[in-house]
């Protein structure tokens, strides 16, 4: 009873853990998905705003260039800008307020004609209108011309345009080069990668929009976005237990936290995450990274097209489930101990002591002392038995007194009565012992019942053969010879019945020899089946030991063990087994999981062959190395086959094609294969063409061999 309660506690703990884990996993993945979606929309806001700003700037600049009155161009240009002795054109220092107006720089050697003046002045006006408003979210707003001139609103560096060298070339900067036709053939708004700003030495990204007139590139609009806050939020603002990454499609990391492990392990970990995100289906935001036991959720940052990824370790989900299951286990153990204590006390008070009193009373009655004290006040069966025992003892005592005053012959009857009581007591003890032995035998027969059916069949046939032996003919012949003992020679040579005696003895001897051979053959079958029972017990004992995660295994021996476990069913189904097992050195793996998979596959193949005539039932086992680090095991049958629509469902939990099946075997086998680092697949050409289950495992050689 204690074992049963312990099993219930263990199952309750397991179910609690599974339920809690699934619930927490679902909640965590939903929270992860929602978090990444919200973060993606929040982080992409500035990039979407930048593209919207450029659409407005581009339209406004085109209109300003077209609508700027010619008579204003020269007058305003000379009033706002001045050519310096070094050949450059810059803002007049006395009228420059960098918080309100942009700075202008025209490098030396540039021919400043009317069109260039119009473009610079129109750009100056547009940047003056919108630059201060855009500065709330963007570092600067600028227009760069192909000849190296630029108009830039950047309050943080108010005197920069006045102090740069005359030969400064802004066209070499990233924000301009990405807008060139060879880098932006679609001539649309484009984002740069992350780079260090040469002036502020801070990480930033630039958005650029080319402006063309009559198919000619005349200007590039640009914003610079500082990424310090975005990178800090990516690293520091995350879900509990999770961490964030930000990277481009080409794998360039923008922001990521420090991971555990050596630098090589960190690089490999980041590379696995990036590859998993790059190769995921477009409509999927939740991903798994089984090699690192992590869950991923990804969001696309519109604009630069960066990937924002949140990584949630599986341990973050599993640990609360483990704590809850541990609580259930502790409470279950305490309940078990309390239940056992109560059970012990109840058995001690209600059964052990009364039975001990009955035993002592029986001993006293057997010794001739009939005055016994038993608890007759109980209303249960033991109280009824005590009353009956007291009544029996009183009757025996009264009868003994009556018989004592009788003659000695009556004493013999009393002794016989006493012996009868002792026999009944002995029978009760033996019956109890046999009941216990029957319970043990039931457990043993449960495991070897299939083989014992064959033993029983062979024994019955041997019994029938023995019963059918014509031994009565031998007795009759012996009786006949005894009747003619005085004239045996005459009887055997001259009497009609006597002449038939020798041929009959010869024929009877041959018949007895044939029967003896058949009985010996049947008894050999019984011996072979009995040895098979021993083999099954040995296999069960070998795999009943506490399993280890990795141990040295001969895969061929593991296949033979799986066949031995299924041998009774294979023989009963008349299945022919073919082996094609390549010789492989020992390897390290979890042999219990591999054995479980093989036993399930062989058992399923055995049932799949029921629709095939017995003479054609074939089960083929093949083992071969794939390469230096993989090995393949195949279980093929020529049975009923699998329809195509079932191939994608056959490993699902609860799916089965047999009425008596539960749908657990293949599902658990597929999970076990994944836990071993391998795969379990199935192939079938359709109904009637059989099926092949392929188990691929990582081959880890045993270093001690």
VMD Tcl script that draws the C-alpha trace (Angstrom):
set ca {
  {0.00 0.00 0.00}
  {2.87 2.34 0.77}
  {4.37 1.62 -2.67}
  {1.02 2.36 -4.32}
  {0.73 5.66 -2.46}
  {4.34 6.52 -3.40}
  {3.55 5.82 -7.07}
  {0.50 8.08 -6.86}
  {2.61 10.84 -5.27}
  {5.26 10.46 -8.00}
  {2.64 10.56 -10.76}
  {0.96 13.56 -9.15}
  {4.31 15.35 -9.00}
  {5.03 14.50 -12.62}
  {1.60 15.64 -13.83}
  {1.91 18.81 -11.76}
  {5.27 19.59 -13.29}
  {4.06 18.90 -16.84}
  {0.91 20.96 -16.33}
  {2.76 23.86 -14.71}
  {5.50 23.75 -17.32}
  {3.03 23.82 -20.22}
  {1.00 26.60 -18.61}
  {4.05 28.72 -17.77}
  {5.56 28.04 -21.19}
  {2.37 29.20 -22.94}
  {2.16 32.33 -20.77}
  {5.86 33.09 -21.17}
  {5.77 32.69 -24.96}
  {2.66 34.89 -25.20}
  {4.31 37.52 -22.99}
  {7.50 37.19 -25.06}
  {5.58 37.67 -28.30}
  {3.67 40.69 -26.95}
  {6.86 42.22 -25.51}
  {8.78 41.93 -28.78}
  {5.85 43.30 -30.77}
  {5.54 46.33 -28.49}
  {9.29 46.90 -28.45}
  {9.47 46.61 -32.22}
  {6.79 49.26 -32.71}
  {8.40 51.53 -30.13}
  {11.96 51.22 -31.39}
  {11.01 51.69 -35.05}
  {9.12 54.93 -34.36}
  {12.14 57.18 -34.89}
  {13.09 55.38 -38.12}
  {9.56 55.64 -39.52}
  {9.49 59.28 -38.48}
  {12.79 59.87 -40.28}
  {11.41 58.47 -43.54}
  {8.24 60.57 -43.14}
  {10.41 63.66 -42.55}
  {12.37 62.96 -45.71}
  {9.21 62.61 -47.77}
  {8.15 66.06 -46.54}
  {11.63 67.57 -47.01}
  {11.95 66.18 -50.53}
  {8.58 67.55 -51.65}
  {9.18 70.93 -50.02}
  {12.71 71.27 -51.46}
  {11.54 70.46 -54.98}
  {8.80 73.08 -54.71}
  {11.18 75.64 -53.18}
  {13.74 75.19 -55.97}
  {11.01 75.68 -58.58}
  {9.27 78.61 -56.89}
  {12.24 80.65 -55.61}
  {12.09 84.07 -57.38}
  {15.25 84.69 -59.48}
  {15.61 88.25 -58.24}
  {15.95 87.04 -54.64}
  {18.65 84.48 -55.31}
  {21.71 86.73 -55.78}
  {20.71 89.34 -53.21}
  {19.88 86.89 -50.42}
  {22.84 84.65 -51.20}
  {25.32 87.53 -50.86}
  {23.57 88.78 -47.72}
  {23.72 85.39 -45.99}
  {27.05 83.96 -47.18}
  {30.51 85.23 -47.89}
  {33.51 83.90 -49.80}
  {36.55 83.64 -47.57}
  {40.18 84.12 -48.56}
  {40.70 80.34 -48.56}
  {38.24 80.03 -51.48}
  {35.36 78.54 -49.50}
  {31.90 80.03 -49.10}
  {30.44 79.95 -45.58}
  {27.88 81.72 -43.38}
  {28.60 85.26 -42.38}
  {29.86 84.91 -38.81}
  {28.04 87.99 -37.58}
  {24.64 86.64 -38.63}
  {25.06 82.98 -37.65}
  {22.78 81.70 -34.85}
  {23.20 77.93 -34.97}
  {20.10 77.35 -32.85}
  {17.86 78.88 -35.51}
  {19.56 78.68 -38.90}
  {21.72 76.04 -40.58}
  {25.36 76.45 -41.46}
  {26.49 76.38 -45.09}
  {29.83 75.23 -46.51}
  {30.94 75.35 -50.16}
  {34.42 73.87 -50.65}
  {37.10 75.73 -52.56}
  {37.23 75.37 -56.33}
  {33.46 75.01 -56.80}
  {31.87 77.11 -59.52}
  {28.97 78.86 -57.80}
  {26.62 79.61 -60.68}
  {22.99 80.71 -60.56}
  {21.59 77.15 -60.40}
  {23.92 76.22 -57.54}
  {22.98 79.41 -55.69}
  {19.28 78.60 -56.18}
  {19.78 75.05 -54.91}
  {21.85 76.18 -51.87}
  {19.41 78.97 -50.99}
  {16.34 76.71 -51.39}
  {18.03 74.07 -49.23}
  {18.91 76.74 -46.67}
  {15.27 77.83 -46.47}
  {13.86 74.29 -46.17}
  {16.40 73.23 -43.52}
  {15.73 76.49 -41.63}
  {11.99 75.78 -41.61}
  {12.10 72.15 -40.49}
  {15.52 71.66 -38.86}
  {14.61 73.09 -35.41}
  {11.44 70.97 -35.25}
  {13.24 67.79 -36.34}
  {16.07 68.40 -33.84}
  {13.79 67.18 -31.04}
  {14.29 63.58 -32.29}
  {17.24 63.78 -34.70}
  {20.81 64.95 -34.17}
  {20.92 67.03 -37.34}
  {19.18 67.74 -40.63}
  {21.20 68.37 -43.75}
  {21.34 68.63 -47.52}
  {24.52 67.51 -49.30}
  {25.22 68.47 -52.93}
  {27.32 66.38 -55.32}
  {30.01 69.08 -55.55}
  {30.75 68.78 -51.80}
  {28.61 71.69 -50.63}
  {26.28 71.05 -47.70}
  {23.63 72.81 -45.68}
  {23.47 71.45 -42.11}
  {21.37 72.25 -39.07}
  {23.34 70.93 -36.06}
  {22.97 73.06 -32.90}
  {25.27 70.78 -30.94}
  {28.25 71.88 -33.10}
  {27.43 75.49 -33.86}
  {30.88 76.59 -35.14}
  {31.78 73.39 -36.98}
  {31.05 74.77 -40.47}
  {33.19 77.82 -39.74}
  {36.19 75.83 -38.49}
  {36.53 72.89 -40.91}
  {39.39 72.81 -43.40}
  {38.89 74.31 -46.88}
  {39.45 70.98 -48.59}
  {36.91 69.10 -46.40}
  {34.95 66.57 -48.50}
  {31.61 65.62 -47.00}
  {30.83 63.50 -50.07}
  {33.12 60.81 -48.60}
  {30.79 60.36 -45.63}
  {28.46 57.36 -45.31}
  {25.22 59.35 -45.43}
  {26.09 60.59 -48.93}
  {27.75 57.51 -50.45}
  {24.76 55.27 -49.72}
  {22.51 57.61 -51.79}
  {24.57 57.33 -54.97}
  {22.87 55.52 -57.89}
  {25.23 52.56 -57.70}
  {24.31 52.04 -54.00}
  {20.65 53.05 -54.28}
  {19.46 52.06 -57.77}
  {15.79 52.37 -56.77}
  {16.43 56.00 -55.69}
  {14.47 55.70 -52.47}
  {15.08 56.53 -48.83}
  {17.88 54.30 -47.53}
  {19.50 53.67 -44.12}
  {23.14 53.20 -43.41}
  {24.66 50.71 -41.01}
  {26.00 51.64 -37.59}
  {29.19 53.69 -37.62}
  {31.19 55.98 -35.34}
  {30.55 59.63 -36.07}
  {33.97 61.22 -36.84}
  {33.00 64.40 -35.00}
  {31.23 63.17 -31.87}
  {32.76 59.63 -31.80}
  {29.32 58.22 -30.95}
  {27.52 55.33 -32.65}
  {24.93 56.54 -35.12}
  {23.02 55.63 -38.25}
  {22.07 57.89 -41.15}
  {18.99 58.02 -43.33}
  {19.43 59.48 -46.79}
  {17.05 60.37 -49.63}
  {18.35 61.28 -53.10}
  {16.78 64.23 -54.95}
  {16.93 64.14 -58.72}
  {16.02 66.67 -61.36}
  {15.58 65.59 -64.94}
  {17.33 62.30 -64.13}
  {20.29 64.04 -62.51}
  {21.28 63.67 -58.86}
  {21.27 67.19 -57.45}
  {21.12 66.69 -53.67}
  {20.96 64.21 -50.79}
  {18.70 64.80 -47.77}
  {19.97 63.30 -44.52}
  {19.28 62.79 -40.83}
  {21.75 61.39 -38.30}
  {20.30 59.29 -35.47}
  {22.35 58.70 -32.34}
  {21.97 55.06 -31.23}
  {23.28 55.26 -27.67}
  {19.81 55.24 -26.09}
  {18.54 52.53 -28.45}
  {21.54 50.31 -27.70}
  {21.23 50.96 -23.94}
  {17.52 50.09 -24.01}
  {18.23 46.95 -26.00}
  {20.73 45.71 -23.40}
  {19.11 46.93 -20.16}
  {15.35 46.96 -20.81}
  {14.30 43.29 -21.08}
  {11.93 40.73 -19.62}
  {12.99 39.04 -16.37}
  {15.47 36.28 -17.15}
  {15.62 37.22 -20.87}
  {17.98 39.33 -22.96}
  {17.73 41.32 -26.20}
  {19.77 41.52 -29.39}
  {19.71 43.96 -32.30}
  {21.39 43.03 -35.60}
  {21.22 43.57 -39.35}
  {20.24 40.97 -41.94}
  {23.88 40.52 -42.92}
  {24.68 39.43 -39.35}
  {26.28 42.70 -38.18}
  {25.56 43.03 -34.46}
  {24.30 46.42 -33.32}
  {23.64 45.73 -29.63}
  {23.86 42.60 -27.48}
  {24.69 41.74 -23.85}
  {27.64 39.72 -22.62}
  {26.87 35.99 -22.73}
  {28.31 33.23 -20.58}
  {31.10 30.95 -21.78}
  {34.35 31.44 -23.59}
  {34.61 34.00 -26.44}
  {34.37 31.18 -28.99}
  {31.24 29.82 -27.30}
  {29.71 33.31 -27.20}
  {30.38 33.81 -30.91}
  {28.91 30.41 -31.75}
  {25.85 31.17 -29.60}
  {25.24 34.53 -31.30}
  {25.82 32.95 -34.71}
  {23.20 30.27 -33.99}
  {20.66 32.92 -32.95}
  {21.28 35.01 -36.08}
  {21.06 31.98 -38.40}
  {17.84 30.82 -36.74}
  {16.24 34.25 -37.17}
  {17.42 34.61 -40.78}
  {16.05 31.19 -41.78}
  {12.66 31.38 -40.02}
  {9.41 31.53 -42.04}
  {8.24 35.10 -42.76}
  {4.94 34.71 -40.87}
  {6.53 33.30 -37.71}
  {7.64 35.46 -34.77}
  {8.14 32.70 -32.16}
  {11.13 30.40 -32.64}
  {12.95 27.69 -30.72}
  {16.69 27.25 -30.36}
  {16.90 23.66 -29.04}
  {20.71 23.40 -29.07}
  {20.82 26.17 -26.44}
  {17.43 25.45 -24.77}
  {16.09 28.91 -25.61}
  {12.98 30.50 -27.11}
  {13.21 33.44 -29.49}
  {10.79 36.16 -30.54}
  {11.70 38.57 -33.34}
  {10.37 41.86 -34.65}
  {11.36 43.70 -37.82}
  {12.43 47.33 -37.34}
  {10.93 49.21 -40.29}
  {13.25 51.63 -41.98}
  {16.75 50.17 -41.58}
  {15.28 46.63 -41.63}
  {17.06 45.60 -38.46}
  {16.04 42.59 -36.37}
  {15.05 43.08 -32.74}
  {15.22 39.69 -30.96}
  {14.37 38.75 -27.37}
  {15.86 35.46 -26.12}
  {14.16 33.62 -23.25}
  {16.12 30.67 -21.72}
  {14.01 27.59 -21.14}
  {15.29 27.41 -17.55}
  {13.39 30.65 -16.82}
  {10.17 28.79 -17.67}
  {11.11 25.42 -16.19}
  {12.38 26.64 -12.81}
  {8.98 27.84 -11.44}
  {7.44 24.55 -12.60}
  {10.20 22.64 -10.78}
  {9.59 24.64 -7.60}
  {5.85 23.95 -7.78}
  {6.43 20.25 -8.47}
  {8.93 20.12 -5.57}
  {6.29 21.57 -3.26}
  {3.80 18.94 -4.43}
  {6.44 16.24 -3.93}
  {7.31 17.38 -0.40}
  {3.65 17.55 0.58}
  {3.10 14.13 -0.99}
  {6.02 12.63 0.94}
  {4.75 14.13 4.19}
  {1.27 12.79 3.42}
  {2.77 9.39 2.61}
  {4.67 9.28 5.90}
  {1.54 10.32 7.82}
  {-0.55 7.74 5.97}
  {1.97 4.99 6.68}
  {2.14 5.97 10.35}
  {-1.66 5.91 10.61}
  {-1.77 2.63 8.71}
  {0.87 1.12 10.99}
  {-1.04 2.23 14.09}
  {-4.35 0.92 12.73}
  {-2.86 -2.43 11.76}
  {-1.10 -2.67 15.11}
  {-4.27 -1.91 17.08}
  {-6.90 -3.55 14.92}
  {-5.12 -6.57 13.41}
  {-1.73 -7.40 14.86}
  {-2.72 -7.45 18.55}
  {-6.00 -9.37 18.03}
  {-4.26 -11.92 15.81}
  {-1.49 -12.28 18.41}
  {-4.17 -12.89 21.04}
  {-5.76 -15.52 18.82}
  {-2.37 -17.19 18.34}
  {-1.74 -17.29 22.07}
  {-5.28 -18.55 22.69}
  {-4.74 -21.29 20.10}
  {-1.50 -22.27 21.81}
  {-3.21 -22.39 25.20}
  {-6.07 -24.47 23.83}
  {-3.56 -26.75 22.13}
  {-1.76 -27.09 25.49}
  {-4.99 -28.13 27.17}
  {-5.80 -24.81 28.88}
  {-9.27 -23.87 27.74}
  {-9.79 -20.74 29.76}
  {-8.84 -17.99 27.25}
  {-9.42 -14.23 27.36}
  {-10.39 -12.64 24.04}
  {-12.03 -9.30 23.18}
  {-15.60 -10.30 22.37}
  {-16.96 -6.72 22.56}
  {-15.88 -5.83 18.98}
  {-18.61 -5.71 16.37}
  {-16.46 -6.69 13.39}
  {-15.41 -10.08 12.04}
  {-12.60 -10.40 14.61}
  {-15.12 -9.92 17.43}
  {-17.38 -12.56 15.89}
  {-14.40 -14.89 15.54}
  {-13.44 -14.25 19.19}
  {-16.94 -15.12 20.37}
  {-16.92 -18.25 18.24}
  {-13.46 -19.16 19.55}
  {-14.60 -18.65 23.16}
  {-17.70 -20.71 22.51}
  {-15.57 -23.41 20.86}
  {-13.12 -23.40 23.77}
  {-15.96 -23.65 26.29}
  {-17.57 -26.47 24.38}
  {-14.28 -28.33 24.07}
  {-13.64 -27.85 27.80}
  {-17.11 -29.04 28.73}
  {-16.88 -31.98 26.40}
  {-13.45 -32.87 27.76}
  {-14.78 -32.86 31.30}
  {-17.67 -35.04 30.24}
  {-15.34 -37.40 28.40}
  {-12.87 -37.48 31.29}
  {-15.51 -39.10 33.43}
  {-16.31 -41.54 30.70}
  {-14.11 -44.38 29.60}
  {-10.72 -44.23 27.96}
  {-12.18 -44.72 24.51}
  {-13.68 -41.30 24.72}
  {-10.22 -39.78 25.34}
  {-9.19 -41.04 21.93}
  {-12.06 -39.08 20.39}
  {-10.95 -35.93 22.22}
  {-7.40 -36.38 20.92}
  {-8.73 -36.84 17.39}
  {-10.78 -33.69 17.77}
  {-7.72 -31.78 18.95}
  {-5.67 -33.08 16.03}
  {-8.47 -32.02 13.70}
  {-8.31 -28.47 15.08}
  {-4.54 -28.42 14.64}
  {-4.94 -29.60 11.04}
  {-7.46 -26.84 10.37}
  {-5.03 -24.28 11.82}
  {-2.20 -25.69 9.67}
  {-4.41 -25.55 6.58}
  {-5.25 -21.93 7.31}
  {-1.55 -21.08 7.58}
  {-0.75 -22.98 4.40}
  {-3.65 -21.32 2.59}
  {-2.34 -17.89 3.59}
  {1.15 -18.85 2.45}
  {-0.16 -20.10 -0.89}
  {-2.15 -16.89 -1.35}
  {1.01 -14.83 -0.92}
  {2.90 -17.09 -3.28}
  {0.08 -16.81 -5.83}
  {0.32 -13.04 -5.76}
  {4.07 -13.20 -6.46}
  {3.52 -15.79 -9.19}
  {0.93 -13.50 -10.81}
  {3.48 -10.71 -11.10}
  {6.05 -13.06 -12.63}
  {3.58 -14.62 -15.06}
  {2.53 -11.16 -16.22}
  {6.00 -10.63 -17.71}
  {6.54 -14.08 -19.21}
  {2.94 -15.08 -19.96}
  {3.37 -15.13 -23.73}
  {6.30 -17.53 -23.51}
  {4.55 -19.74 -20.94}
  {1.65 -20.14 -23.38}
  {4.08 -21.91 -25.68}
  {5.42 -23.96 -22.74}
  {1.88 -24.95 -21.81}
  {1.04 -25.91 -25.39}
  {4.14 -28.12 -25.70}
  {3.49 -29.72 -22.29}
  {-0.13 -30.46 -23.23}
  {0.96 -32.06 -26.49}
  {3.53 -34.15 -24.59}
  {0.83 -35.19 -22.12}
  {-1.49 -36.20 -24.95}
  {1.33 -38.22 -26.49}
  {1.95 -40.01 -23.19}
  {-1.77 -40.68 -22.73}
  {-2.01 -42.05 -26.28}
  {0.85 -44.52 -25.76}
  {-0.42 -48.05 -26.40}
  {0.86 -49.44 -23.16}
  {-2.30 -51.52 -22.66}
  {-1.17 -53.69 -25.58}
  {2.05 -54.49 -23.70}
  {0.01 -55.49 -20.65}
  {-2.24 -57.69 -22.73}
  {0.71 -59.41 -24.42}
  {2.37 -59.94 -21.02}
  {-0.87 -61.43 -19.64}
  {-1.20 -63.66 -22.68}
  {2.39 -64.91 -22.32}
  {1.85 -65.51 -18.61}
  {-1.19 -67.66 -19.38}
  {0.95 -69.82 -21.71}
  {4.08 -69.70 -19.59}
  {4.40 -73.49 -19.56}
  {4.29 -73.85 -23.37}
  {5.52 -70.48 -24.62}
  {7.40 -71.95 -27.56}
  {4.42 -73.94 -28.77}
  {2.12 -71.00 -28.23}
  {4.31 -68.60 -30.23}
  {4.80 -71.02 -33.16}
  {1.55 -72.96 -33.46}
  {-1.23 -70.92 -31.84}
  {-3.03 -68.43 -34.12}
  {-2.84 -65.62 -31.55}
  {0.69 -66.61 -30.53}
  {2.08 -66.23 -34.05}
  {0.89 -62.58 -34.04}
  {2.66 -61.74 -30.78}
  {6.17 -61.08 -32.18}
  {5.04 -58.93 -35.16}
  {2.79 -57.04 -32.77}
  {5.67 -56.49 -30.32}
  {7.90 -55.26 -33.15}
  {5.27 -52.84 -34.45}
  {4.47 -51.74 -30.91}
  {8.18 -51.12 -30.22}
  {8.53 -48.97 -33.34}
  {5.42 -47.05 -32.42}
  {6.74 -46.44 -28.89}
  {10.10 -45.23 -30.28}
  {8.34 -42.75 -32.59}
  {6.18 -41.52 -29.74}
  {9.28 -41.26 -27.54}
  {11.03 -39.07 -30.16}
  {8.03 -36.78 -30.49}
  {7.68 -36.50 -26.69}
  {11.44 -35.73 -26.40}
  {11.04 -33.08 -29.14}
  {8.13 -31.49 -27.27}
  {10.08 -31.57 -24.00}
  {13.05 -29.95 -25.81}
  {10.63 -27.19 -26.89}
  {9.60 -26.82 -23.25}
  {13.26 -26.53 -22.25}
  {13.94 -24.00 -25.01}
  {10.91 -21.90 -24.03}
  {12.00 -22.10 -20.39}
  {15.46 -20.83 -21.35}
  {13.71 -18.06 -23.27}
  {11.89 -17.07 -20.08}
  {15.30 -16.82 -18.42}
  {16.56 -14.65 -21.30}
  {13.63 -12.30 -20.90}
  {14.21 -12.06 -17.16}
  {17.93 -11.37 -17.74}
  {17.14 -8.62 -20.24}
  {14.65 -7.06 -17.84}
  {17.18 -7.28 -14.99}
  {19.89 -5.67 -17.14}
  {17.62 -2.72 -17.98}
  {16.13 -2.46 -14.51}
  {19.30 -0.90 -13.14}
  {19.43 2.83 -12.54}
  {20.10 4.37 -15.99}
  {23.05 6.57 -16.73}
  {22.92 9.44 -19.17}
  {25.76 8.15 -21.32}
  {27.38 4.75 -21.25}
  {29.22 2.49 -23.65}
  {26.81 0.66 -25.94}
  {27.12 -1.93 -28.70}
  {24.25 -0.99 -31.01}
  {24.10 -4.49 -32.50}
  {23.60 -5.99 -29.03}
  {20.93 -3.38 -28.32}
  {19.08 -4.45 -31.49}
  {19.27 -8.10 -30.40}
  {17.91 -7.18 -26.94}
  {14.96 -5.42 -28.58}
  {14.31 -8.52 -30.72}
  {14.48 -10.78 -27.64}
  {11.93 -8.63 -25.81}
  {9.60 -8.89 -28.83}
  {10.53 -12.49 -29.70}
  {7.37 -14.06 -28.28}
  {5.15 -11.78 -30.41}
  {7.39 -12.24 -33.47}
  {7.11 -16.02 -33.19}
  {3.37 -15.84 -32.61}
  {2.87 -13.63 -35.67}
  {5.19 -15.89 -37.74}
  {7.45 -13.00 -38.77}
  {10.75 -13.67 -40.52}
  {13.55 -11.39 -39.27}
  {16.40 -10.31 -41.59}
  {19.49 -8.57 -40.18}
  {21.91 -6.29 -42.00}
  {23.96 -4.88 -39.12}
  {27.29 -3.26 -39.90}
  {30.06 -3.81 -37.35}
  {30.52 -0.62 -35.32}
  {32.77 0.10 -32.35}
  {31.12 0.88 -29.00}
  {29.59 4.35 -28.70}
  {28.36 6.58 -25.87}
  {24.59 7.13 -25.65}
  {21.55 6.62 -23.43}
  {20.90 2.93 -24.14}
  {17.56 2.88 -22.31}
  {16.03 5.47 -24.63}
  {17.47 3.75 -27.72}
  {16.10 0.38 -26.54}
  {12.67 1.92 -25.91}
  {12.62 3.33 -29.47}
  {13.68 0.00 -31.04}
  {11.15 -2.02 -29.01}
  {8.34 0.33 -30.11}
  {9.38 0.22 -33.79}
  {9.69 -3.59 -33.86}
  {6.36 -4.01 -32.03}
  {4.56 -1.66 -34.48}
  {6.13 -3.44 -37.47}
  {4.95 -6.78 -36.08}
  {1.31 -5.60 -35.99}
  {1.62 -3.96 -39.43}
  {2.38 -7.43 -40.89}
  {-0.94 -8.97 -39.76}
  {-2.53 -8.16 -43.16}
  {0.23 -10.06 -45.02}
  {0.10 -13.87 -45.52}
  {2.28 -15.59 -42.87}
  {4.73 -16.97 -45.42}
  {5.47 -13.45 -46.74}
  {5.88 -11.57 -43.45}
  {9.37 -10.07 -43.34}
  {10.96 -7.66 -40.87}
  {14.33 -6.20 -41.92}
  {16.74 -4.49 -39.49}
  {19.57 -2.48 -41.01}
  {22.36 -0.57 -39.28}
  {25.05 1.48 -41.03}
  {27.20 4.57 -40.45}
  {26.19 7.72 -42.37}
  {29.42 9.62 -41.84}
  {32.01 9.98 -39.12}
  {29.57 11.41 -36.57}
  {26.20 9.85 -37.43}
  {24.75 6.32 -37.48}
  {21.48 5.10 -39.00}
  {19.14 2.32 -37.80}
  {16.26 1.25 -40.08}
  {13.26 -0.96 -39.29}
  {11.48 -2.02 -42.51}
  {8.38 -4.17 -42.90}
  {6.48 -5.27 -45.98}
  {3.14 -4.86 -44.22}
  {0.04 -2.73 -44.68}
  {1.93 0.54 -45.39}
  {0.89 4.11 -44.55}
  {-1.34 6.46 -46.55}
  {0.38 9.79 -47.46}
  {-1.95 11.95 -45.36}
  {-0.96 10.01 -42.21}
  {2.80 10.46 -42.67}
  {2.65 13.98 -41.23}
  {0.53 12.92 -38.24}
  {1.99 9.56 -37.29}
  {4.30 11.02 -34.59}
  {1.58 13.18 -33.02}
  {0.58 12.51 -29.44}
  {-2.48 10.20 -29.25}
  {-2.52 9.32 -32.99}
  {-2.92 5.59 -33.70}
  {-4.37 3.36 -36.43}
  {-5.01 0.36 -34.16}
  {-8.22 0.07 -32.12}
  {-6.32 -1.18 -29.07}
  {-3.49 1.36 -29.50}
  {-2.98 4.48 -27.38}
  {-0.85 6.65 -29.68}
  {1.97 7.00 -27.14}
  {4.74 4.78 -28.56}
  {5.79 6.65 -31.71}
  {5.25 10.05 -30.09}
  {7.46 9.19 -27.11}
  {10.01 7.55 -29.45}
  {10.25 10.72 -31.57}
  {10.77 12.84 -28.45}
  {13.41 10.40 -27.16}
  {15.22 10.59 -30.52}
  {15.32 14.40 -30.30}
  {16.61 14.22 -26.71}
  {19.41 11.95 -27.97}
  {20.34 14.57 -30.55}
  {18.97 12.50 -33.43}
  {15.84 12.15 -35.57}
  {13.10 9.58 -36.16}
  {11.45 9.63 -39.60}
  {9.10 7.41 -41.58}
  {8.72 6.63 -45.27}
  {6.07 4.62 -47.10}
  {5.09 4.30 -50.73}
  {1.46 3.90 -49.76}
  {-0.96 1.19 -48.63}
  {0.30 -2.33 -49.25}
  {3.92 -1.25 -49.82}
  {5.22 -1.49 -46.26}
  {6.93 1.20 -44.22}
  {10.47 2.13 -43.16}
  {11.22 3.90 -39.87}
  {14.69 5.49 -39.78}
  {16.45 6.41 -36.53}
  {19.55 8.60 -36.93}
  {21.76 9.13 -33.89}
  {24.95 11.07 -33.25}
  {27.92 8.70 -33.16}
  {30.11 9.48 -30.14}
  {32.88 6.86 -29.90}
  {33.86 5.54 -26.49}
  {37.27 7.13 -25.71}
  {38.18 4.23 -23.40}
  {38.04 1.67 -26.22}
}
mol new
graphics top color blue
foreach p $ca { graphics top sphere $p radius 0.5 }
foreach p [lrange $ca 0 end-1] q [lrange $ca 1 end] { graphics top cylinder $p $q radius 0.2 }
display resetview
